[in-house]
Amino acid sequence: MSVHPSSAIKRITTHTLQEMKNRGEKISMLTSYDYSMAKIVDAAGIDIILVGDSASNVMAGHETTLPITLDQMIYHASSVVRAVKRAFIVVDIPFGSYQGNSSEALRSAIRIMKESGAHAVKVEGGAEIKESVLRILSAGVPVMGHLGLTPQSIYKFGTYTVRAREEEEAEKLLADARMLEACGCFALVLEKIPAALAAKVAQPVQIPVIGIGAGGAVDGQVLVAHDMFGITQEFRPRFLRQYADLQQTMTDAVKAYIHDVKSEDFPNEQESY
């Protein structure tokens, strides 16, 4: 039976991810927010687990990622860490915990690393957060950048539409990608930008570039697990490939359980003590 090159590695690290880019092996990344989901995703062989601030949407039901707190992110990250044996775990620093204050950014990153046991943090933005990125990196905390559509800035943009279609914004994104690499970030996420621009970023940048709605010419892909599994059905952008319909599967299971309880079929003699 053939074995995927990365499947024999015990623990994924930043060094592993860089080696994967260097040899042209695509990097797989999914979100997880709890022990049970993370255990399944890790055992299946995922390379990176992102404890995303999308937990604000899919776990707490908020309209945006903005309401989730640092304490809540640490809680989710700690749950994931306890489940994972192989994947590299990255945690979003939530809105308001790093922008505009590099000292607070450092405190937030250190709290995440110390209290959750995660392996790295992720921040959104370019030149405007350079000082925070440098401050976090100065403490030895690995940082993943995030450019393009940055959900924490949704009220600034006013829309979730594709970013960097215009030349000025595209040039800024290219400059920000080079800046984040020069600062020492170990990887970048590019969200919802033209595929041609993503390819233009990924080619000169030496660190791994992970895309979400950024075409296939990058070094890997990330999706929100709840969207990919079909647990959430309301969010169906073009870039989302749904690999299962767990919402329907779970609904059918609940209905069958209700029927069996009400018809006194459950529990039967074999299921009783």
HELIX and SHEET records of a PDB file:
HELIX    1   1 PRO A    5  ALA A    8  5                                   4    
HELIX    2   2 THR A   14  ASN A   22  1                                   9    
HELIX    3   3 TYR A   35  ALA A   43  1                                   9    
HELIX    4   4 ALA A   55  VAL A   58  1                                   4    
HELIX    5   5 LEU A   70  VAL A   81  1                                  12    
HELIX    6   6 SER A  102  SER A  116  1                                  15    
HELIX    7   7 ALA A  127  ILE A  129  5                                   3    
HELIX    8   8 LYS A  130  SER A  138  1                                   9    
HELIX    9   9 PRO A  151  SER A  153  5                                   3    
HELIX   10  10 ILE A  154  PHE A  157  1                                   4    
HELIX   11  11 GLU A  167  CYS A  183  1                                  17    
HELIX   12  12 ALA A  195  ALA A  202  1                                   8    
HELIX   13  13 ALA A  225  MET A  228  1                                   4    
HELIX   14  14 LEU A  246  LYS A  262  1                                  17    
HELIX   15  15 GLU A  269  GLU A  271  5                                   3    
SHEET    1   A 9 ILE A  27  THR A  31  0                                        
SHEET    2   A 9 ILE A  48  VAL A  51  1                                        
SHEET    3   A 9 PHE A  88  ASP A  92  1                                        
SHEET    4   A 9 ALA A 120  LYS A 122  1                                        
SHEET    5   A 9 VAL A 143  GLY A 148  1                                        
SHEET    6   A 9 ALA A 187  GLU A 191  1                                        
SHEET    7   A 9 VAL A 209  ILE A 212  1                                        
SHEET    8   A 9 GLY A 220  LEU A 223  1                                        
SHEET    9   A 9 ILE A  27  THR A  31  1                                        
END                                                                             
